[in-house]
Amino acid sequence: MDGVTVIDHPLVQHKLTIMRKKETSTAGFRRLLREISMLLCYEVTRDLELTMETIETPLVEMQAPIVEGKKLVFASILRAGNGLLEGMLELVPSARVSHIGVYRDHETLKPVEYYFKAPEDIAERLIIIVDPMLATGNSSIAAVDKLKERGAHNIRFLCLLAAPEGIKNFQSVHPDVRIYTASIDSHLNELGYIVPGLGDAGDRMYGTK
Ligand code: URA
């Protein structure tokens, strides 16, 4: 699918299957989310530009590669995005973090924004938005709208699962934002849940249901 990268690494697929199982405990789900988020982070940053720096090893001076440009920004769509954030920050500890509070009104399925915080200079940074579920796409669209309003233009969207309806909706508004996901599932149900999915990601990671 154009504009979408499906991360089909065997370890990602294996962990995702265990996360989908209804009998997986909150503790297990959280641990797997942390592990899978590192693997997803590895893939979403695979093509970052490198630049050479002169360093000294204990033996000699050498030219060695480092990631070019300003530090990345991980933008977490609250609350479920924070589950992905933790593992990603372990891999990229110097990343800046933006929090975007958008919840889905369960009746209208429309996003309601209640919080936004981001570094001042997001226009100069690569932003990776994280949210485990790209369902209707409405919250993701709202998050990208907000970041673009603040000048961001280099944005990627990382999730665990995406629904075809959500991808279509998202790409109709933000075709410039590449989507990275571990799976494109079958469809959305009438309540806006991804099928087969894994249930409510926030409830599963925080044990709130
Ligand atoms: N959000 C979730 O947590 N799960 C879904 O299936 C859809 C949206």
Boltz pocket constraint, residues with backbone or C-beta under 6 A from the ligand:
constraints:
  - pocket:
      binder: B
      contacts: [[A, 80], [A, 133], [A, 135], [A, 192], [A, 193], [A, 194], [A, 195], [A, 197], [A, 198], [A, 199], [A, 200], [A, 201], [A, 202]]
      max_distance: 6.0
